[in-house]
């Protein structure tokens, strides 16, 4: 390491930073991914400084030109990052000064690394949330396509993982669609609080220069400048909120994953996943493992951990900025990468799911899934519900002993439990009759599934997806 102090801030210091401390405190190895946002923010800041008379037009143009060249160098892999310069901000500023001379040193007028990094992270988060929203929509499009295709496919609906009532596969898929719609809303709502500009807060108290924060916010497409300089540089609640929304999303995706894993097993055999989303075994040649849903299920732990990490990071921090906040980036970046990866995998996979309709139907036929329909039938005939419940329970017990489903029993067999039962009972004991009878908004009837798909497409169209 150089014997000189860091020229970006070293005037106060009489000796160089210890080599280990320099490495320990540096963030450039991970915050360099913010280079686009850092350059974007710096260009807007330079434009604003020229507008208020702090920079000349030539100085502004030199800065913008130099930053543009630096971006190209970074994207080509030609930029030399330095740990001694600590972070992405100082690396870029030092390169700018080297490139255009003393004018590069004027760029930092009226700002601090504190408001600069907070701005960069918000710009980054805004971009990444937009990508997450796009991937959620892509997954929802795939679900709509599959749900429409399987609107008539009958499968067992479960509670406690026990056969409960018959539903349609399309209806089940639309439940996933509804979960994702709420997830989309959470991220969209989070974006509103992300899109507030800290730049101009400087270190913590604002600046004495005649800055125009509204103009800078307009250039960077922020909704508004942050209203308090102390808060603007010190809080990371927007990153915590993102990880909270990501945790709920991953929780939903683990539920989907668990069902996909179960359904692909030989014990269920409800669906087939294309080979490109699965792997085999190194020792068991018959195996086809649903690795994508399994891995998504496992990756939820990373995102949950990042949420707790950020909550703990912010816990008990006094105002304003503290070095602790350097630790916000790695968990946040990994949470972003994990969420985008999981969504991409599912959005690619879901439309390719193949339903094994016969196996689904056979599973729905077993387990007395139309028992509730028989109870409803008796109630419509005037039997009190509790009495109807008892009658159906006796019928099921008989079915277990005789090895017959309710729909397989003769009229005489059913009438031994209630003489109210007549020939028309078989209209409600069929699987098709059961699902068709639930023909109301939110119900599992095929017509309602198609209507839900139509509403889903309208929703996505209203979002511009």
C-alpha positions as a Markdown table, in Angstrom:
| # | Residue | x | y | z |
|---|---|---|---|---|
| 1 | Unk | 0.0 | 0.0 | 0.0 |
| 2 | Unk | 1.1 | 3.6 | -0.6 |
| 3 | Unk | 2.8 | 5.4 | 2.2 |
| 4 | Unk | 0.6 | 8.4 | 1.5 |
| 5 | Unk | -2.9 | 8.9 | 3.1 |
| 6 | Unk | -6.0 | 8.5 | 0.9 |
| 7 | Unk | -6.0 | 11.8 | -1.1 |
| 8 | Unk | -9.9 | 11.7 | -1.2 |
| 9 | Unk | -10.1 | 12.2 | 2.6 |
| 10 | Unk | -6.7 | 12.0 | 4.1 |
| 11 | Unk | -5.9 | 15.6 | 5.0 |
| 12 | Unk | -6.8 | 15.0 | 8.6 |
| 13 | Unk | -4.6 | 12.0 | 8.9 |
| 14 | Unk | -0.9 | 11.9 | 9.7 |
| 15 | Unk | -0.2 | 8.3 | 8.8 |
| 16 | Unk | -1.6 | 5.9 | 6.2 |
| 17 | Unk | -4.3 | 3.4 | 7.0 |
| 18 | Unk | -3.1 | 0.0 | 8.1 |
| 19 | Unk | -3.0 | -2.3 | 5.1 |
| 20 | Unk | -5.3 | -4.8 | 6.8 |
| 21 | Unk | -7.7 | -2.1 | 8.0 |
| 22 | Unk | -7.8 | -0.8 | 4.4 |
| 23 | Unk | -8.9 | -4.2 | 3.1 |
| 24 | Unk | -11.2 | -4.8 | 6.1 |
| 25 | Unk | -13.1 | -1.5 | 5.6 |
| 26 | Unk | -13.1 | -1.4 | 1.8 |
| 27 | Unk | -16.3 | -2.2 | 0.0 |
| 28 | Unk | -15.2 | -1.9 | -3.6 |
| 29 | Unk | -15.1 | -5.6 | -4.2 |
| 30 | Unk | -18.9 | -5.7 | -3.9 |
| 31 | Unk | -20.3 | -2.2 | -4.3 |
| 32 | Unk | -18.7 | -1.8 | -7.7 |
| 33 | Unk | -21.9 | -3.2 | -9.1 |
| 34 | Unk | -23.3 | 0.2 | -8.4 |
| 35 | Unk | -21.1 | 1.9 | -11.0 |
| 36 | Unk | -24.0 | 2.6 | -13.4 |
| 37 | Unk | -26.0 | 4.3 | -10.7 |
| 38 | Unk | -23.0 | 6.1 | -9.3 |
| 39 | Unk | -22.2 | 7.6 | -12.7 |
| 40 | Unk | -25.9 | 8.3 | -13.3 |
| 41 | Unk | -26.2 | 10.2 | -10.1 |
| 42 | Unk | -22.9 | 12.1 | -10.7 |
| 43 | Unk | -24.0 | 13.2 | -14.1 |
| 44 | Unk | -27.3 | 14.6 | -12.7 |
| 45 | Unk | -25.3 | 16.3 | -9.8 |
| 46 | Unk | -23.0 | 17.9 | -12.3 |
| 47 | Unk | -25.9 | 19.2 | -14.4 |
| 48 | Unk | -27.4 | 20.7 | -11.3 |
| 49 | Unk | -24.2 | 22.3 | -10.2 |
| 50 | Unk | -23.9 | 24.0 | -13.6 |
| 51 | Unk | -27.5 | 25.1 | -13.4 |
| 52 | Unk | -26.9 | 26.9 | -10.1 |
| 53 | Unk | -23.6 | 28.4 | -11.2 |
| 54 | Unk | -21.2 | 26.2 | -9.2 |
| 55 | Unk | -19.7 | 24.7 | -12.4 |
| 56 | Unk | -19.2 | 26.3 | -15.8 |
| 57 | Unk | -20.7 | 24.7 | -18.9 |
| 58 | Unk | -17.3 | 23.4 | -19.9 |
| 59 | Unk | -16.6 | 21.9 | -16.5 |
| 60 | Unk | -20.0 | 20.2 | -16.6 |
| 61 | Unk | -19.4 | 18.8 | -20.1 |
| 62 | Unk | -15.9 | 17.6 | -19.2 |
| 63 | Unk | -17.3 | 15.8 | -16.2 |
| 64 | Unk | -20.1 | 14.2 | -18.2 |
| 65 | Unk | -17.7 | 13.2 | -21.0 |
| 66 | Unk | -15.2 | 11.7 | -18.5 |
| 67 | Unk | -17.8 | 9.8 | -16.6 |
| 68 | Unk | -19.1 | 8.4 | -19.9 |
| 69 | Unk | -15.6 | 7.2 | -20.8 |
| 70 | Unk | -15.2 | 5.6 | -17.4 |
| 71 | Unk | -18.5 | 3.7 | -17.8 |
| 72 | Unk | -17.3 | 2.3 | -21.1 |
| 73 | Unk | -14.0 | 1.2 | -19.5 |
| 74 | Unk | -15.8 | -0.5 | -16.7 |
| 75 | Unk | -18.2 | -2.3 | -19.1 |
| 76 | Unk | -15.2 | -3.4 | -21.2 |
| 77 | Unk | -13.4 | -4.8 | -18.2 |
| 78 | Unk | -10.6 | -2.2 | -18.7 |
| 79 | Unk | -11.1 | -0.2 | -15.5 |
| 80 | Unk | -8.6 | -0.8 | -12.6 |
| 81 | Unk | -10.3 | -1.0 | -9.3 |
| 82 | Unk | -8.3 | -0.1 | -6.2 |
| 83 | Unk | -8.9 | -1.3 | -2.7 |
| 84 | Unk | -6.9 | 1.7 | -1.4 |
| 85 | Unk | -9.7 | 3.9 | -2.7 |
| 86 | Unk | -12.2 | 2.0 | -0.6 |
| 87 | Unk | -15.4 | 2.0 | -2.7 |
| 88 | Unk | -17.0 | 2.5 | -6.1 |
| 89 | Unk | -17.5 | 6.2 | -5.5 |
| 90 | Unk | -13.9 | 7.1 | -4.8 |
| 91 | Unk | -12.6 | 4.8 | -7.5 |
| 92 | Unk | -14.7 | 6.6 | -10.1 |
| 93 | Unk | -14.0 | 10.1 | -8.7 |
| 94 | Unk | -10.2 | 9.4 | -8.7 |
| 95 | Unk | -10.3 | 8.0 | -12.3 |
| 96 | Unk | -12.3 | 11.1 | -13.3 |
| 97 | Unk | -9.8 | 13.5 | -11.8 |
| 98 | Unk | -6.9 | 11.6 | -13.5 |
| 99 | Unk | -8.8 | 11.8 | -16.8 |
| 100 | Unk | -9.9 | 15.4 | -16.8 |
| 101 | Unk | -7.7 | 17.1 | -14.2 |
| 102 | Unk | -8.7 | 19.4 | -11.4 |
| 103 | Unk | -12.3 | 19.7 | -12.6 |
| 104 | Unk | -12.9 | 16.2 | -11.5 |
| 105 | Unk | -12.3 | 17.3 | -7.9 |
| 106 | Unk | -15.1 | 19.8 | -8.2 |
| 107 | Unk | -17.8 | 17.1 | -8.8 |
| 108 | Unk | -18.1 | 16.3 | -5.1 |
| 109 | Unk | -19.1 | 19.9 | -4.3 |
| 110 | Unk | -22.3 | 20.0 | -2.3 |
| 111 | Unk | -22.5 | 16.2 | -1.6 |
| 112 | Unk | -21.0 | 13.6 | 0.6 |
| 113 | Unk | -20.4 | 9.9 | 0.2 |
| 114 | Unk | -23.3 | 9.5 | 2.6 |
| 115 | Unk | -26.0 | 10.9 | 0.4 |
| 116 | Unk | -24.2 | 9.6 | -2.7 |
| 117 | Unk | -24.3 | 6.0 | -1.6 |
| 118 | Unk | -27.9 | 6.3 | -0.4 |
| 119 | Unk | -28.8 | 7.6 | -3.8 |
| 120 | Unk | -26.9 | 5.0 | -5.6 |
| 121 | Unk | -28.7 | 2.2 | -3.7 |
| 122 | Unk | -32.1 | 3.7 | -4.3 |
| 123 | Unk | -31.4 | 4.0 | -8.0 |
| 124 | Unk | -30.2 | 0.4 | -8.0 |
| 125 | Unk | -33.2 | -0.8 | -6.1 |
| 126 | Unk | -35.6 | 1.0 | -8.4 |
| 127 | Unk | -34.0 | -0.7 | -11.4 |
| 128 | Unk | -34.0 | -4.1 | -9.7 |
| 129 | Unk | -37.6 | -3.9 | -8.5 |
| 130 | Unk | -38.7 | -3.1 | -12.1 |
| 131 | Unk | -36.9 | -6.3 | -13.2 |
| 132 | Unk | -38.6 | -8.3 | -10.3 |
| 133 | Unk | -42.0 | -7.0 | -11.3 |
| 134 | Unk | -41.4 | -8.0 | -14.9 |
| 135 | Unk | -40.4 | -11.5 | -13.9 |
| 136 | Unk | -43.5 | -11.9 | -11.6 |
| 137 | Unk | -45.7 | -10.8 | -14.5 |
| 138 | Unk | -43.9 | -13.3 | -16.8 |
| 139 | Unk | -44.6 | -16.1 | -14.3 |
| 140 | Unk | -48.2 | -15.0 | -14.0 |
| 141 | Unk | -48.6 | -15.1 | -17.8 |
| 142 | Unk | -47.3 | -18.7 | -17.7 |
| 143 | Unk | -49.8 | -19.6 | -15.0 |
| 144 | Unk | -52.7 | -18.1 | -17.0 |
| 145 | Unk | -51.7 | -20.1 | -20.0 |
| 146 | Unk | -51.5 | -23.3 | -18.1 |
| 147 | Unk | -54.7 | -22.7 | -16.0 |
| 148 | Unk | -56.7 | -22.1 | -19.2 |
| 149 | Unk | -55.4 | -25.2 | -20.7 |
| 150 | Unk | -56.3 | -27.2 | -17.6 |
| 151 | Unk | -59.6 | -25.6 | -16.7 |
| 152 | Unk | -61.5 | -28.9 | -16.9 |
| 153 | Unk | -58.8 | -31.1 | -15.5 |
| 154 | Unk | -60.0 | -32.6 | -12.2 |
| 155 | Unk | -57.7 | -33.3 | -9.3 |
| 156 | Unk | -58.1 | -33.7 | -5.5 |
| 157 | Unk | -58.1 | -30.7 | -3.4 |
| 158 | Unk | -56.4 | -31.2 | -0.1 |
| 159 | Unk | -56.6 | -30.0 | 3.5 |
| 160 | Unk | -54.0 | -31.4 | 5.9 |
| 161 | Unk | -52.6 | -33.1 | 2.7 |
| 162 | Unk | -55.6 | -35.4 | 2.9 |
| 163 | Unk | -58.2 | -35.6 | 0.1 |
| 164 | Unk | -60.9 | -33.0 | 0.8 |
| 165 | Unk | -62.9 | -32.1 | -2.3 |
| 166 | Unk | -62.4 | -32.3 | -6.0 |
| 167 | Unk | -61.1 | -29.2 | -7.7 |
| 168 | Unk | -59.8 | -28.4 | -11.1 |
| 169 | Unk | -56.1 | -28.1 | -11.8 |
| 170 | Unk | -56.7 | -24.7 | -13.4 |
| 171 | Unk | -58.4 | -23.5 | -10.2 |
| 172 | Unk | -55.4 | -24.6 | -8.1 |
| 173 | Unk | -53.0 | -22.8 | -10.5 |
| 174 | Unk | -55.1 | -19.6 | -10.2 |
| 175 | Unk | -54.5 | -19.8 | -6.4 |
| 176 | Unk | -50.8 | -19.4 | -7.2 |
| 177 | Unk | -51.7 | -16.5 | -9.5 |
| 178 | Unk | -53.5 | -14.7 | -6.7 |
| 179 | Unk | -50.5 | -15.1 | -4.3 |
| 180 | Unk | -48.2 | -13.6 | -6.9 |
| 181 | Unk | -50.6 | -10.7 | -7.6 |
| 182 | Unk | -50.2 | -9.7 | -3.9 |
| 183 | Unk | -46.5 | -10.1 | -4.2 |
| 184 | Unk | -46.5 | -7.8 | -7.2 |
| 185 | Unk | -48.4 | -5.2 | -5.2 |
| 186 | Unk | -45.9 | -5.4 | -2.3 |
| 187 | Unk | -42.9 | -4.8 | -4.6 |
| 188 | Unk | -44.8 | -2.0 | -6.5 |
| 189 | Unk | -45.6 | -0.4 | -3.2 |
| 190 | Unk | -42.1 | -0.8 | -1.9 |
| 191 | Unk | -40.9 | 1.0 | -5.1 |
| 192 | Unk | -42.8 | 4.1 | -4.1 |
| 193 | Unk | -40.7 | 4.5 | -0.9 |
| 194 | Unk | -37.5 | 3.6 | -2.7 |
| 195 | Unk | -38.1 | 6.3 | -5.2 |
| 196 | Unk | -37.2 | 9.2 | -2.9 |
| 197 | Unk | -33.9 | 11.1 | -3.5 |
| 198 | Unk | -31.3 | 11.5 | -0.7 |
| 199 | Unk | -28.9 | 13.5 | -2.8 |
| 200 | Unk | -28.4 | 17.0 | -1.3 |
| 201 | Unk | -28.6 | 15.7 | 2.2 |
| 202 | Unk | -24.7 | 15.7 | 2.1 |
| 203 | Unk | -23.1 | 14.2 | 5.1 |
| 204 | Unk | -26.1 | 14.7 | 7.4 |
| 205 | Unk | -27.1 | 18.3 | 7.6 |
| 206 | Unk | -27.5 | 19.5 | 4.0 |
| 207 | Unk | -25.1 | 21.9 | 2.3 |
| 208 | Unk | -24.4 | 25.6 | 2.2 |
| 209 | Unk | -24.2 | 25.6 | -1.6 |
| 210 | Unk | -27.3 | 26.8 | -3.5 |
| 211 | Unk | -28.3 | 23.4 | -4.8 |
| 212 | Unk | -31.6 | 22.7 | -6.6 |
| 213 | Unk | -32.7 | 19.3 | -5.3 |
| 214 | Unk | -36.0 | 19.4 | -7.2 |
| 215 | Unk | -34.1 | 19.7 | -10.4 |
| 216 | Unk | -31.7 | 16.8 | -9.6 |
| 217 | Unk | -34.7 | 14.7 | -8.6 |
| 218 | Unk | -36.3 | 15.4 | -11.9 |
| 219 | Unk | -33.2 | 14.4 | -13.8 |
| 220 | Unk | -33.0 | 11.2 | -11.9 |
| 221 | Unk | -36.7 | 10.5 | -12.1 |
| 222 | Unk | -37.2 | 10.4 | -8.4 |
| 223 | Unk | -40.7 | 11.3 | -7.2 |
| 224 | Unk | -39.4 | 13.7 | -4.6 |
| 225 | Unk | -36.3 | 14.8 | -2.7 |
| 226 | Unk | -36.1 | 13.3 | 0.8 |
| 227 | Unk | -37.6 | 15.6 | 3.4 |
| 228 | Unk | -35.0 | 15.3 | 6.2 |
| 229 | Unk | -31.2 | 15.2 | 5.7 |
| 230 | Unk | -30.5 | 13.1 | 8.8 |
| 231 | Unk | -33.0 | 10.4 | 7.8 |
| 232 | Unk | -32.1 | 10.5 | 4.1 |
| 233 | Unk | -28.5 | 9.3 | 4.7 |
| 234 | Unk | -29.0 | 7.0 | 7.7 |
| 235 | Unk | -32.0 | 4.7 | 7.2 |
| 236 | Unk | -32.1 | 1.6 | 5.1 |
| 237 | Unk | -35.7 | 0.7 | 5.8 |
| 238 | Unk | -36.4 | 0.6 | 2.0 |
| 239 | Unk | -33.9 | -2.2 | 1.7 |
| 240 | Unk | -35.4 | -4.0 | 4.6 |
| 241 | Unk | -38.9 | -3.6 | 3.0 |
| 242 | Unk | -37.6 | -5.1 | -0.2 |
| 243 | Unk | -36.2 | -8.1 | 1.7 |
| 244 | Unk | -39.5 | -8.4 | 3.5 |
| 245 | Unk | -41.5 | -8.5 | 0.2 |
| 246 | Unk | -38.9 | -10.9 | -1.2 |
| 247 | Unk | -39.3 | -13.2 | 1.8 |
| 248 | Unk | -43.1 | -13.3 | 1.4 |
| 249 | Unk | -42.6 | -14.0 | -2.4 |
| 250 | Unk | -40.1 | -16.8 | -1.6 |
| 251 | Unk | -42.5 | -18.2 | 1.0 |
| 252 | Unk | -45.2 | -18.4 | -1.7 |
| 253 | Unk | -42.7 | -20.0 | -4.1 |
| 254 | Unk | -41.7 | -22.6 | -1.6 |
| 255 | Unk | -45.4 | -23.6 | -1.3 |
| 256 | Unk | -45.5 | -23.9 | -5.1 |
| 257 | Unk | -42.2 | -25.8 | -5.0 |
| 258 | Unk | -43.4 | -28.3 | -2.4 |
| 259 | Unk | -46.5 | -29.1 | -4.4 |
| 260 | Unk | -44.4 | -29.5 | -7.6 |
| 261 | Unk | -42.0 | -31.8 | -5.8 |
| 262 | Unk | -44.9 | -33.9 | -4.4 |
| 263 | Unk | -46.8 | -34.0 | -7.7 |
| 264 | Unk | -43.7 | -35.2 | -9.7 |
| 265 | Unk | -43.2 | -38.1 | -7.3 |
| 266 | Unk | -44.3 | -41.7 | -8.2 |
| 267 | Unk | -46.7 | -41.6 | -5.3 |
| 268 | Unk | -48.6 | -38.7 | -6.8 |
| 269 | Unk | -47.6 | -38.7 | -10.5 |
| 270 | Unk | -49.8 | -35.7 | -11.1 |
| 271 | Unk | -47.5 | -33.8 | -13.4 |
| 272 | Unk | -44.4 | -34.2 | -15.6 |
| 273 | Unk | -41.6 | -31.6 | -15.6 |
| 274 | Unk | -39.5 | -31.4 | -18.8 |
| 275 | Unk | -36.1 | -33.0 | -18.6 |
| 276 | Unk | -34.4 | -29.6 | -19.0 |
| 277 | Unk | -35.7 | -28.6 | -15.5 |
| 278 | Unk | -34.6 | -31.8 | -13.8 |
| 279 | Unk | -31.4 | -33.8 | -13.1 |
| 280 | Unk | -30.6 | -37.5 | -12.6 |
| 281 | Unk | -28.8 | -39.5 | -10.1 |
| 282 | Unk | -25.1 | -40.6 | -10.2 |
| 283 | Unk | -26.0 | -44.0 | -8.9 |
| 284 | Unk | -29.8 | -44.6 | -9.5 |
| 285 | Unk | -30.4 | -44.6 | -13.3 |
| 286 | Unk | -34.2 | -44.4 | -12.9 |
| 287 | Unk | -34.2 | -41.1 | -11.0 |
| 288 | Unk | -35.5 | -37.8 | -12.4 |
| 289 | Unk | -35.1 | -35.2 | -9.7 |
| 290 | Unk | -37.1 | -31.9 | -9.6 |
| 291 | Unk | -34.1 | -29.8 | -8.9 |
| 292 | Unk | -35.5 | -26.5 | -9.9 |
| 293 | Unk | -38.4 | -26.4 | -7.4 |
| 294 | Unk | -36.2 | -28.1 | -4.7 |
| 295 | Unk | -33.6 | -25.4 | -5.1 |
| 296 | Unk | -36.1 | -22.6 | -5.1 |
| 297 | Unk | -37.5 | -24.1 | -1.9 |
| 298 | Unk | -34.1 | -24.1 | -0.4 |
| 299 | Unk | -33.1 | -20.6 | -1.5 |
| 300 | Unk | -35.9 | -19.1 | 0.6 |
| 301 | Unk | -33.5 | -19.5 | 3.6 |
| 302 | Unk | -31.0 | -17.1 | 2.1 |
| 303 | Unk | -33.6 | -14.4 | 1.6 |
| 304 | Unk | -35.1 | -14.8 | 5.1 |
| 305 | Unk | -31.5 | -14.6 | 6.5 |
| 306 | Unk | -30.8 | -11.4 | 4.6 |
| 307 | Unk | -34.0 | -9.8 | 6.0 |
| 308 | Unk | -32.9 | -10.6 | 9.5 |
| 309 | Unk | -29.4 | -9.4 | 8.7 |
| 310 | Unk | -30.6 | -6.0 | 7.6 |
| 311 | Unk | -33.0 | -5.7 | 10.6 |
| 312 | Unk | -30.2 | -6.5 | 12.9 |
| 313 | Unk | -27.9 | -4.1 | 11.1 |
| 314 | Unk | -30.2 | -1.1 | 11.6 |
| 315 | Unk | -31.1 | -2.1 | 15.2 |
| 316 | Unk | -30.1 | 0.6 | 17.7 |
| 317 | Unk | -28.1 | 2.8 | 15.2 |
| 318 | Unk | -28.0 | 6.4 | 16.3 |
| 319 | Unk | -28.5 | 9.1 | 13.8 |
| 320 | Unk | -27.0 | 9.7 | 11.3 |
| 321 | Unk | -24.8 | 7.6 | 9.1 |
| 322 | Unk | -22.6 | 4.9 | 10.6 |
| 323 | Unk | -20.0 | 2.6 | 9.0 |
| 324 | Unk | -22.3 | -0.3 | 10.0 |
| 325 | Unk | -24.4 | 0.6 | 6.9 |
| 326 | Unk | -21.6 | -0.6 | 4.6 |
| 327 | Unk | -22.9 | -4.1 | 5.6 |
| 328 | Unk | -26.2 | -3.4 | 3.9 |
| 329 | Unk | -25.1 | -4.2 | 0.4 |
| 330 | Unk | -24.0 | -7.8 | 0.3 |
| 331 | Unk | -27.2 | -9.2 | 1.8 |
| 332 | Unk | -29.3 | -6.8 | -0.3 |
| 333 | Unk | -27.4 | -7.7 | -3.5 |
| 334 | Unk | -27.7 | -11.4 | -2.8 |
| 335 | Unk | -31.4 | -11.1 | -2.0 |
| 336 | Unk | -32.0 | -9.4 | -5.3 |
| 337 | Unk | -30.0 | -12.0 | -7.3 |
| 338 | Unk | -31.8 | -14.8 | -5.5 |
| 339 | Unk | -35.3 | -13.5 | -6.1 |
| 340 | Unk | -34.6 | -12.8 | -9.8 |
| 341 | Unk | -33.1 | -16.2 | -10.3 |
| 342 | Unk | -36.0 | -18.0 | -8.7 |
| 343 | Unk | -38.5 | -16.1 | -10.7 |
| 344 | Unk | -36.7 | -16.7 | -13.9 |
| 345 | Unk | -36.5 | -20.4 | -13.3 |
| 346 | Unk | -40.2 | -20.7 | -12.5 |
| 347 | Unk | -41.3 | -18.4 | -15.3 |
| 348 | Unk | -39.4 | -20.6 | -17.8 |
| 349 | Unk | -40.7 | -23.8 | -16.2 |
| 350 | Unk | -44.4 | -23.3 | -15.4 |
| 351 | Unk | -45.8 | -23.1 | -19.0 |
| 352 | Unk | -44.0 | -26.4 | -19.8 |
| 353 | Unk | -45.7 | -28.4 | -17.0 |
| 354 | Unk | -47.6 | -31.4 | -18.3 |
| 355 | Unk | -50.6 | -32.5 | -16.4 |
| 356 | Unk | -51.2 | -36.3 | -16.0 |
| 357 | Unk | -54.9 | -36.0 | -16.2 |
| 358 | Unk | -55.9 | -39.6 | -15.7 |
| 359 | Unk | -53.8 | -39.9 | -12.6 |
| 360 | Unk | -55.2 | -36.7 | -11.2 |
| 361 | Unk | -58.7 | -37.8 | -11.8 |
| 362 | Unk | -58.1 | -41.2 | -10.3 |
| 363 | Unk | -56.7 | -39.6 | -7.2 |
| 364 | Unk | -59.7 | -37.4 | -6.9 |
| 365 | Unk | -62.0 | -40.4 | -7.2 |
| 366 | Unk | -60.3 | -42.0 | -4.2 |
| 367 | Unk | -60.7 | -40.6 | -0.7 |
| 368 | Unk | -64.4 | -39.9 | -0.8 |
| 369 | Unk | -63.8 | -36.4 | -2.2 |
| 370 | Unk | -67.6 | -35.9 | -2.9 |
| 371 | Unk | -68.7 | -36.5 | 0.7 |
| 372 | Unk | -69.4 | -32.8 | 1.2 |
| 373 | Unk | -71.5 | -32.9 | -1.9 |
| 374 | Unk | -73.6 | -35.7 | -0.5 |
| 375 | Unk | -74.1 | -33.7 | 2.7 |
| 376 | Unk | -75.1 | -30.6 | 0.8 |
| 377 | Unk | -77.5 | -32.8 | -1.2 |
| 378 | Unk | -79.2 | -34.0 | 2.0 |
| 379 | Unk | -79.4 | -30.5 | 3.4 |
| 380 | Unk | -81.2 | -29.3 | 0.2 |
| 381 | Unk | -83.6 | -32.2 | 0.8 |
| 382 | Unk | -84.5 | -30.8 | 4.3 |
| 383 | Unk | -82.1 | -32.8 | 6.5 |
| 384 | Unk | -80.4 | -30.6 | 9.2 |
| 385 | Unk | -76.7 | -30.2 | 8.4 |
| 386 | Unk | -75.5 | -32.0 | 11.6 |
| 387 | Unk | -77.7 | -35.0 | 10.8 |
| 388 | Unk | -76.5 | -34.9 | 7.2 |
| 389 | Unk | -72.9 | -34.9 | 8.4 |
| 390 | Unk | -73.6 | -38.0 | 10.5 |
| 391 | Unk | -75.3 | -39.8 | 7.6 |
| 392 | Unk | -72.4 | -39.1 | 5.3 |
| 393 | Unk | -69.9 | -40.2 | 7.9 |
| 394 | Unk | -71.7 | -43.5 | 8.2 |
| 395 | Unk | -71.7 | -43.8 | 4.4 |
| 396 | Unk | -68.0 | -43.2 | 4.3 |
| 397 | Unk | -67.3 | -45.8 | 7.0 |
| 398 | Unk | -69.3 | -48.3 | 5.0 |
| 399 | Unk | -67.3 | -47.4 | 1.9 |
| 400 | Unk | -64.0 | -47.9 | 3.7 |
| 401 | Unk | -65.1 | -51.4 | 4.7 |
| 402 | Unk | -66.5 | -52.3 | 1.3 |
| 403 | Unk | -63.8 | -50.7 | -0.7 |
| 404 | Unk | -66.3 | -48.5 | -2.6 |
| 405 | Unk | -66.3 | -44.8 | -3.3 |
| 406 | Unk | -69.6 | -43.0 | -2.7 |
| 407 | Unk | -70.2 | -42.8 | -6.4 |
| 408 | Unk | -69.7 | -46.5 | -6.8 |
| 409 | Unk | -72.4 | -47.5 | -4.2 |
| 410 | Unk | -75.8 | -48.5 | -5.4 |
| 411 | Unk | -78.9 | -46.5 | -4.5 |
| 412 | Unk | -79.9 | -49.3 | -2.1 |
| 413 | Unk | -76.6 | -49.1 | -0.3 |
| 414 | Unk | -76.9 | -45.4 | 0.1 |
| 415 | Unk | -80.5 | -45.5 | 1.2 |
| 416 | Unk | -79.6 | -47.8 | 4.2 |
| 417 | Unk | -78.3 | -44.6 | 5.8 |
| 418 | Unk | -81.1 | -42.3 | 4.8 |
| 419 | Unk | -84.3 | -42.9 | 2.8 |
| 420 | Unk | -84.1 | -39.3 | 1.7 |
| 421 | Unk | -81.5 | -40.2 | -0.8 |
| 422 | Unk | -83.0 | -40.7 | -4.3 |
| 423 | Unk | -81.8 | -41.4 | -7.9 |
| 424 | Unk | -80.8 | -37.8 | -8.4 |
| 425 | Unk | -78.0 | -38.2 | -5.8 |
| 426 | Unk | -75.7 | -39.5 | -8.5 |
| 427 | Unk | -75.8 | -36.1 | -10.3 |
| 428 | Unk | -73.8 | -34.7 | -7.3 |
| 429 | Unk | -71.6 | -37.7 | -6.6 |
| 430 | Unk | -69.7 | -37.5 | -9.9 |
| 431 | Unk | -66.5 | -35.5 | -9.9 |
| 432 | Unk | -67.6 | -33.4 | -12.8 |
| 433 | Unk | -70.9 | -32.6 | -11.1 |
| 434 | Unk | -69.0 | -31.7 | -7.9 |
| 435 | Unk | -66.7 | -29.1 | -9.5 |
| 436 | Unk | -69.4 | -27.8 | -11.8 |
| 437 | Unk | -71.7 | -27.1 | -8.9 |
| 438 | Unk | -69.3 | -24.6 | -7.4 |
| 439 | Unk | -70.1 | -22.1 | -10.1 |
| 440 | Unk | -69.6 | -18.8 | -8.4 |
| 441 | Unk | -66.8 | -16.2 | -8.5 |
| 442 | Unk | -63.8 | -17.8 | -6.9 |
| 443 | Unk | -65.2 | -21.3 | -7.3 |
| 444 | Unk | -63.5 | -24.2 | -8.9 |
| 445 | Unk | -66.1 | -24.8 | -11.7 |
| 446 | Unk | -64.3 | -24.8 | -15.1 |
| 447 | Unk | -66.4 | -21.8 | -16.3 |
| 448 | Unk | -65.2 | -19.9 | -13.2 |
| 449 | Unk | -61.6 | -20.8 | -13.9 |
| 450 | Unk | -61.9 | -19.4 | -17.4 |
| 451 | Unk | -63.5 | -16.3 | -16.0 |
| 452 | Unk | -60.6 | -16.0 | -13.5 |
| 453 | Unk | -58.1 | -16.4 | -16.3 |
| 454 | Unk | -59.8 | -13.6 | -18.2 |
| 455 | Unk | -59.7 | -11.3 | -15.1 |
| 456 | Unk | -56.0 | -12.2 | -14.7 |
| 457 | Unk | -55.3 | -11.1 | -18.3 |
| 458 | Unk | -57.2 | -7.9 | -17.7 |
| 459 | Unk | -55.1 | -7.3 | -14.6 |
| 460 | Unk | -51.8 | -7.8 | -16.4 |
| 461 | Unk | -53.0 | -5.6 | -19.2 |
| 462 | Unk | -53.8 | -2.8 | -16.7 |
| 463 | Unk | -50.2 | -3.0 | -15.4 |
| 464 | Unk | -48.9 | -2.8 | -19.0 |
| 465 | Unk | -47.6 | -6.3 | -18.9 |
